[in-house]
């Protein structure tokens, strides 16, 4: 599974793992490692037709909270929508804090 913030892996950041929560946790580690920021330290994902969001003190804290929520609710791979590459392509690049 993969988690991506930004338009691509060159000017964005990805995390990968066996499960969505694992991918999110690796993404959070990348935020810590690279010092990236997020507006309002809030993240969200669509799962099972609902918006699931989390916020935290830091970007990585918010992403880890989202991983916990996804895991706690037991969302499976097919609960997430297909990727919308058109929308993803226009996401802003990540910037260091």
C-alpha positions as CSV (number, residue, x, y, z in Angstrom):
1,X,0.0,0.0,0.0
2,X,1.1,3.6,-0.5
3,X,0.3,7.0,1.0
4,X,1.2,10.1,-0.9
5,X,1.2,13.8,0.0
6,X,2.0,16.2,-2.9
7,X,1.7,15.8,-6.7
8,X,4.3,13.1,-7.0
9,X,7.3,11.5,-5.2
10,X,9.7,14.1,-6.5
11,X,8.1,17.2,-4.9
12,X,5.9,15.3,-2.5
13,X,6.4,12.4,-0.2
14,X,5.3,8.9,0.0
15,X,5.1,6.1,2.5
16,X,4.7,2.4,1.8
17,X,3.8,-0.7,3.7
18,X,1.8,-3.9,3.9
19,X,-1.3,-2.0,5.1
20,X,-2.7,1.5,4.8
21,X,-1.8,2.3,8.4
22,X,1.8,1.0,7.8
23,X,2.1,3.3,4.8
24,X,0.8,6.2,6.8
25,X,3.3,5.6,9.6
26,X,6.2,5.5,7.0
27,X,4.8,8.7,5.6
28,X,4.9,10.3,9.1
29,X,8.5,9.1,9.5
30,X,9.4,10.9,6.3
31,X,7.8,14.1,7.6
32,X,10.0,13.9,10.7
33,X,13.1,13.0,8.7
34,X,12.7,15.8,6.1
35,X,11.1,18.5,8.3
36,X,8.1,19.1,6.1
37,X,5.1,21.2,7.2
38,X,1.4,21.0,6.6
39,X,-1.1,23.7,6.8
40,X,-2.9,23.4,10.2
41,X,-1.3,20.0,10.8
42,X,-4.4,18.3,9.6
43,X,-4.7,15.3,7.2
44,X,-7.7,13.5,5.8
45,X,-8.6,10.5,3.6
46,X,-11.8,9.2,2.2
47,X,-12.7,5.7,3.4
48,X,-15.9,3.7,2.9
49,X,-17.5,6.8,1.5
50,X,-16.7,9.0,4.5
51,X,-14.0,11.6,5.2
52,X,-11.7,10.5,8.0
53,X,-9.5,13.3,9.4
54,X,-7.0,13.9,12.1
55,X,-5.0,16.8,13.4
56,X,-2.0,17.0,15.7
57,X,0.7,19.1,17.2
58,X,3.0,18.3,14.2
59,X,2.4,16.9,10.7
60,X,3.7,13.5,11.7
61,X,1.5,13.5,14.8
62,X,-1.5,14.1,12.6
63,X,-0.5,11.4,10.1
64,X,0.1,8.9,12.9
65,X,-3.3,9.7,14.4
66,X,-4.9,9.1,11.0
67,X,-3.1,5.7,10.8
68,X,-4.5,4.8,14.2
69,X,-8.1,5.7,13.2
70,X,-7.8,3.8,9.9
71,X,-6.5,0.8,11.8
72,X,-9.0,1.0,14.6
73,X,-11.9,1.2,12.3
74,X,-10.7,-1.7,10.2
75,X,-10.8,-0.1,6.8
76,X,-9.7,-2.5,4.0
77,X,-8.0,-1.6,0.8
78,X,-11.3,-1.7,-1.1
79,X,-12.7,0.9,1.3
80,X,-10.6,3.6,-0.3
81,X,-11.5,5.2,-3.7
82,X,-9.5,4.9,-6.8
83,X,-6.8,7.5,-7.2
84,X,-7.8,10.8,-8.8
85,X,-4.5,11.5,-10.7
86,X,-5.9,14.8,-12.1
87,X,-6.5,16.2,-8.6
88,X,-3.3,14.7,-7.2
89,X,-1.3,16.3,-10.0
90,X,-2.2,19.8,-8.9
91,X,-1.5,19.4,-5.2
92,X,1.1,21.9,-4.0
93,X,4.7,20.7,-3.4
94,X,5.8,20.1,0.2
95,X,8.0,22.7,1.7
96,X,10.4,22.4,4.7
97,X,9.4,24.2,7.9
